[in-house]
Amino acid sequence: MKRLGRYEIIGELGRGAMGMVYRARDPKIDRIVALKTITVAGVTPADEEEYRQRFFREAQAAGKLSHGGLVTIYDVGEDEPTKTPFIVMEFIEGRTLEELGRGERLPAATALGLGKQIAEALDYAHARKIIHRDIKPANIIVTRRGHAKVLDFGLAKPRTERADTVGEMLPADAPT
């Protein structure tokens, strides 16, 4: 069985531009988790380090948050043999809003309820000076019980950090 750190990889959940998400098991407490890694192949060493720092910044930013509408971060680490960085988070069974959008239209009351849940979760993060910066249907999962959870703080920044991308403005940068 493949492992990253102490975590046993069960299977792939998804992949994005910068990494993979696996279904994994934490053998210490016998809990199923989601384990996210980054892939930085084919980039300069400086870019690789920037990606690694961004990845760990995601864990640090999201790890400070505790809200029912946000995915919970359990652990962060780096696999010793492969030097692969990873974030371990709550495994959520459900479907993303992107997946739900491909099916039948959601009833208005359901859509409004989900929107309210998402807004409350983001308000909680913003009140703690964490900005998500990548809200999209693929980053919101709806549980089997109909609760929305915001995922993937990969672009999150504390509000006190300055914008570092041309054209990007965070509230801390806005003129007063």
The 8 nearest C-alpha neighbors of each residue, nearest first, counted from 0:
[[1, 2, 7, 8, 9, 6, 3, 10],
 [2, 0, 8, 7, 3, 9, 6, 10],
 [3, 1, 7, 6, 8, 4, 0, 5],
 [4, 2, 6, 78, 5, 7, 1, 8],
 [3, 5, 78, 6, 2, 77, 79, 76],
 [4, 6, 3, 2, 7, 25, 26, 27],
 [7, 5, 25, 3, 2, 4, 24, 23],
 [8, 6, 2, 24, 23, 1, 9, 5],
 [7, 9, 23, 1, 2, 10, 22, 6],
 [10, 8, 23, 22, 7, 24, 21, 11],
 [11, 9, 22, 21, 8, 12, 23, 20],
 [10, 12, 21, 13, 22, 20, 9, 19],
 [13, 11, 21, 20, 22, 10, 14, 19],
 [14, 12, 20, 11, 19, 15, 21, 18],
 [13, 15, 19, 18, 20, 16, 12, 17],
 [14, 16, 18, 17, 19, 13, 20, 37],
 [15, 17, 18, 14, 38, 19, 37, 39],
 [18, 16, 38, 37, 15, 39, 19, 14],
 [19, 17, 37, 38, 15, 36, 14, 16],
 [18, 20, 14, 36, 35, 13, 15, 37],
 [19, 21, 35, 13, 12, 34, 14, 11],
 [22, 20, 11, 12, 34, 10, 33, 23],
 [21, 23, 33, 10, 9, 32, 12, 11],
 [24, 22, 8, 9, 32, 7, 31, 33],
 [25, 23, 31, 7, 6, 30, 32, 26],
 [24, 26, 6, 30, 29, 27, 28, 31],
 [27, 25, 29, 28, 24, 6, 30, 5],
 [28, 26, 25, 29, 30, 5, 24, 6],
 [27, 29, 26, 30, 25, 24, 31, 6],
 [28, 30, 26, 25, 27, 24, 31, 32],
 [31, 29, 25, 28, 24, 32, 26, 27],
 [30, 32, 24, 23, 25, 90, 29, 22],
 [33, 31, 90, 23, 89, 24, 88, 22],
 [32, 34, 90, 22, 88, 21, 87, 23],
 [35, 33, 87, 21, 20, 86, 23, 88],
 [36, 34, 20, 86, 85, 19, 21, 87],
 [37, 35, 85, 18, 19, 84, 20, 86],
 [38, 36, 18, 17, 39, 19, 84, 35],
 [37, 39, 18, 17, 40, 36, 19, 83],
 [38, 40, 47, 42, 37, 41, 17, 50],
 [41, 39, 42, 38, 47, 43, 37, 17],
 [40, 42, 39, 43, 47, 38, 44, 46],
 [43, 41, 40, 46, 47, 39, 44, 45],
 [42, 44, 46, 45, 47, 41, 48, 40],
 [43, 45, 47, 46, 48, 42, 49, 41],
 [46, 44, 48, 43, 47, 49, 42, 50],
 [47, 45, 49, 43, 48, 44, 42, 50],
 [48, 46, 44, 50, 45, 49, 39, 42],
 [47, 49, 51, 45, 46, 50, 52, 44],
 [48, 50, 46, 52, 47, 51, 53, 45],
 [51, 49, 53, 47, 48, 52, 54, 46],
 [52, 50, 48, 54, 49, 53, 47, 55],
 [51, 53, 49, 55, 54, 50, 56, 48],
 [54, 52, 56, 50, 51, 55, 49, 57],
 [53, 55, 51, 57, 52, 56, 50, 153],
 [54, 56, 58, 52, 57, 53, 59, 51],
 [55, 57, 53, 59, 54, 58, 60, 52],
 [58, 56, 153, 54, 60, 55, 152, 59],
 [59, 57, 55, 61, 56, 62, 60, 86],
 [58, 60, 56, 62, 57, 61, 55, 63],
 [61, 59, 57, 62, 58, 63, 56, 129],
 [60, 62, 58, 63, 64, 59, 57, 152],
 [63, 61, 59, 72, 64, 58, 60, 71],
 [64, 62, 61, 60, 59, 65, 58, 72],
 [63, 65, 61, 62, 66, 124, 60, 71],
 [66, 64, 71, 63, 67, 69, 62, 70],
 [67, 65, 68, 69, 64, 120, 123, 71],
 [66, 68, 69, 65, 148, 120, 70, 71],
 [67, 69, 148, 120, 66, 147, 149, 116],
 [70, 68, 149, 148, 66, 67, 120, 71],
 [69, 71, 150, 148, 89, 149, 72, 68],
 [72, 70, 89, 88, 69, 73, 65, 62],
 [73, 71, 88, 62, 74, 87, 89, 70],
 [74, 72, 88, 87, 71, 89, 75, 62],
 [73, 75, 87, 86, 72, 76, 88, 58],
 [76, 74, 86, 85, 87, 58, 73, 77],
 [77, 75, 85, 84, 86, 78, 74, 4],
 [76, 78, 84, 83, 82, 85, 79, 4],
 [77, 79, 4, 82, 83, 3, 81, 80],
 [78, 80, 82, 81, 77, 4, 83, 3],
 [81, 79, 82, 78, 83, 4, 77, 3],
 [80, 82, 83, 79, 78, 77, 3, 84],
 [83, 81, 78, 79, 77, 80, 84, 76],
 [84, 82, 78, 81, 77, 85, 36, 37],
 [85, 83, 77, 76, 36, 82, 78, 37],
 [86, 84, 36, 35, 76, 75, 77, 83],
 [85, 87, 75, 35, 34, 74, 58, 88],
 [88, 86, 34, 74, 73, 33, 75, 72],
 [89, 87, 72, 73, 33, 71, 32, 34],
 [88, 90, 32, 71, 33, 70, 91, 72],
 [91, 89, 32, 33, 88, 31, 92, 22],
 [92, 90, 89, 93, 142, 140, 33, 70],
 [93, 91, 142, 90, 143, 94, 141, 140],
 [92, 94, 142, 143, 141, 140, 91, 95],
 [95, 93, 140, 141, 98, 96, 99, 142],
 [94, 96, 140, 97, 98, 139, 137, 141],
 [95, 97, 136, 99, 98, 139, 100, 140],
 [96, 98, 136, 137, 100, 95, 99, 101],
 [99, 97, 95, 100, 96, 101, 94, 102],
 [98, 100, 96, 101, 97, 102, 95, 94],
 [101, 99, 97, 98, 102, 96, 104, 103],
 [100, 102, 99, 98, 97, 103, 104, 96],
 [103, 101, 100, 99, 104, 98, 105, 97],
 [102, 104, 105, 101, 100, 99, 106, 98],
 [103, 105, 106, 102, 100, 99, 101, 107],
 [106, 104, 110, 107, 103, 109, 100, 99],
 [105, 107, 109, 108, 110, 104, 111, 103],
 [108, 106, 110, 109, 111, 105, 112, 104],
 [107, 109, 111, 110, 106, 112, 105, 113],
 [110, 108, 112, 106, 107, 111, 113, 105],
 [109, 111, 107, 113, 112, 108, 105, 114],
 [112, 110, 114, 108, 109, 113, 107, 115],
 [111, 113, 109, 115, 114, 110, 108, 116],
 [114, 112, 116, 110, 115, 111, 147, 109],
 [113, 115, 111, 117, 112, 116, 118, 110],
 [114, 116, 118, 112, 113, 117, 119, 111],
 [117, 115, 113, 119, 114, 118, 147, 120],
 [116, 118, 114, 120, 119, 115, 113, 121],
 [119, 117, 115, 121, 116, 120, 122, 114],
 [118, 120, 122, 116, 117, 121, 115, 123],
 [121, 119, 68, 123, 117, 122, 118, 69],
 [120, 122, 124, 118, 123, 119, 125, 117],
 [123, 121, 119, 125, 120, 124, 118, 126],
 [122, 124, 120, 126, 121, 125, 119, 127],
 [125, 123, 121, 129, 127, 122, 126, 120],
 [126, 124, 128, 122, 129, 127, 123, 130],
 [125, 127, 123, 128, 124, 122, 129, 121],
 [128, 126, 124, 125, 129, 123, 64, 157],
 [127, 129, 125, 158, 126, 157, 124, 130],
 [130, 128, 157, 125, 124, 127, 158, 156],
 [129, 131, 155, 156, 132, 125, 157, 158],
 [130, 132, 155, 152, 133, 154, 129, 134],
 [133, 131, 154, 130, 155, 134, 152, 156],
 [134, 132, 131, 135, 154, 152, 138, 155],
 [135, 133, 132, 138, 131, 136, 139, 149],
 [134, 136, 138, 137, 133, 139, 97, 96],
 [135, 137, 97, 96, 138, 139, 95, 134],
 [136, 138, 97, 135, 95, 139, 96, 140],
 [139, 137, 150, 136, 135, 151, 149, 134],
 [140, 138, 149, 95, 136, 148, 137, 150],
 [139, 141, 95, 148, 94, 147, 96, 93],
 [142, 140, 147, 93, 146, 94, 145, 95],
 [143, 141, 93, 145, 144, 146, 92, 140],
 [142, 144, 93, 145, 141, 92, 146, 94],
 [145, 143, 142, 146, 141, 93, 147, 92],
 [144, 146, 142, 143, 141, 147, 113, 109],
 [145, 147, 142, 141, 144, 148, 113, 116],
 [146, 148, 141, 140, 113, 68, 116, 117],
 [149, 147, 68, 69, 140, 139, 70, 141],
 [148, 150, 139, 69, 138, 68, 70, 140],
 [151, 149, 138, 70, 139, 152, 148, 69],
 [152, 150, 153, 138, 149, 154, 57, 133],
 [151, 153, 155, 57, 154, 131, 150, 61],
 [154, 152, 57, 151, 155, 54, 53, 131],
 [155, 153, 152, 132, 131, 133, 156, 57],
 [156, 154, 131, 152, 130, 153, 132, 57],
 [157, 155, 130, 129, 158, 154, 160, 60],
 [156, 158, 129, 159, 128, 160, 130, 155],
 [159, 157, 128, 160, 171, 129, 156, 130],
 [158, 160, 157, 171, 161, 128, 156, 172],
 [161, 159, 158, 157, 162, 156, 171, 169],
 [160, 162, 163, 172, 159, 171, 169, 158],
 [163, 161, 168, 167, 164, 169, 160, 172],
 [162, 164, 161, 165, 167, 168, 160, 166],
 [165, 163, 167, 162, 166, 168, 161, 169],
 [166, 164, 167, 163, 162, 168, 161, 169],
 [165, 167, 164, 168, 162, 163, 169, 172],
 [168, 166, 164, 165, 162, 169, 163, 172],
 [169, 167, 162, 172, 166, 170, 173, 171],
 [168, 170, 172, 171, 162, 173, 167, 158],
 [171, 169, 173, 172, 168, 158, 159, 174],
 [170, 172, 169, 158, 173, 159, 161, 160],
 [173, 171, 170, 169, 168, 161, 174, 162],
 [174, 172, 170, 171, 175, 169, 168, 161],
 [173, 175, 172, 171, 170, 168, 169, 161],
 [174, 173, 172, 171, 170, 169, 168, 159]]
